[in-house]
């Protein structure tokens, strides 16, 4: 059975897409810690990020960097933090989180509740900043 991320990539579940290429897909987390919290996933359905071969792992980081640079331009923050936890969905993924304080990356923090229009606006702002 396909993971929720595979279903998002396939267009079966709607998302707020940021970027995609032949190997990777980035979209806003619908339960964000902060505005601009983005997930980067490989199209290949693999549970553990370190099960990706070296070339794909390196390419995923380069793809994530491109997205992170756009997030930093679009969302007021000091940096964009990166986290790989991977327990909640059995599909490798990177969290890109705009941060002003280290506490911004605490996954125990309450999640934001945003309206669809806010998600669309954030996604559009980040897409507009992609190189």
C-alpha positions in Angstrom: 0.0 0.0 0.0 1.3 3.4 -0.9 2.3 5.9 1.8 0.5 9.2 2.2 3.5 10.9 0.7 3.3 8.6 -2.4 -0.4 9.4 -2.7 0.4 13.2 -2.5 3.1 12.9 -5.2 0.7 11.0 -7.4 -1.9 13.7 -7.0 -4.4 11.5 -5.1 -4.2 13.7 -2.1 -4.1 17.5 -2.5 -1.1 19.4 -1.2 0.6 22.9 -1.3 3.4 22.0 -3.7 6.6 24.0 -3.6 8.9 22.2 -6.1 9.4 18.9 -7.8 11.8 17.2 -10.2 12.1 13.7 -11.6 13.4 12.4 -8.2 12.0 14.6 -5.4 9.0 16.5 -4.3 8.6 19.4 -1.8 5.3 20.5 -0.2 4.1 22.4 2.8 3.5 20.4 6.0 -0.2 20.7 6.7 0.6 20.6 10.5 3.4 23.1 10.5 5.5 24.2 13.5 5.9 27.6 11.8 4.8 29.2 8.6 6.8 27.8 5.7 7.5 24.4 7.3 8.1 22.2 4.2 8.7 18.5 3.6 11.1 17.2 1.0 10.5 13.6 -0.1 12.0 11.3 -2.6 9.6 10.0 -5.3 11.0 6.6 -4.5 9.1 5.0 -1.6 11.8 4.2 0.9 11.2 4.2 4.6 14.6 5.1 6.0 16.5 8.1 4.5 19.8 6.3 4.9 18.5 3.4 2.8 18.7 5.7 -0.2 21.8 5.1 -2.3 24.6 7.7 -1.9 23.8 9.5 -5.1 20.1 9.9 -4.3 20.8 10.9 -0.7 23.3 13.6 -2.0 20.8 14.7 -4.7 18.0 15.0 -2.1 20.2 17.3 0.0 20.9 19.5 -3.0 17.2 19.6 -3.9 16.4 20.5 -0.2 19.1 23.2 -0.2 17.4 24.8 -3.3 14.0 24.8 -1.5 15.6 26.0 1.8 17.1 29.0 0.1 13.7 29.9 -1.4 12.1 29.5 2.1 14.6 31.8 3.6 13.9 34.5 1.0 10.1 34.1 1.4 9.7 33.7 5.1 11.1 36.0 7.7 13.6 33.9 9.7 17.3 33.7 10.7 17.9 30.3 9.1 16.1 27.3 7.8 16.6 24.3 10.0 16.7 20.7 8.8 15.4 17.7 10.7 15.1 14.1 9.7 13.0 12.1 12.1 11.0 9.8 9.9 8.9 7.9 12.5 5.5 9.3 11.7 5.3 8.3 8.0 7.2 5.3 6.6 8.5 7.3 3.7 11.9 9.1 3.9 11.5 12.9 4.3 13.3 16.0 5.4 11.7 18.8 7.4 12.8 22.3 6.4 11.7 24.7 9.1 12.2 28.5 9.1 13.7 29.4 12.5 14.4 32.5 14.5 15.0 30.6 17.7 16.1 27.0 18.3 12.8 26.4 20.0 11.1 26.8 16.7 12.2 23.3 15.8 10.7 21.5 18.8 8.3 19.0 17.4 6.4 19.0 20.7 5.4 22.7 20.1 1.8 23.2 19.2 1.2 23.0 15.5 -0.2 26.0 13.6 -3.7 26.0 12.3 -3.7 27.9 9.0 -6.5 28.5 6.5 -6.2 27.1 3.0 -5.7 30.7 1.7 -2.7 31.1 4.1 -1.1 27.9 2.9 -1.6 29.0 -0.8 -0.1 32.4 -0.1 2.9 30.8 1.7 3.5 28.2 -1.0 3.2 30.9 -3.8 5.7 33.1 -2.0 8.2 30.3 -1.7 7.7 29.1 -5.3 8.3 32.7 -6.4 11.7 32.7 -4.7 13.0 29.4 -6.3 16.1 29.9 -8.4 
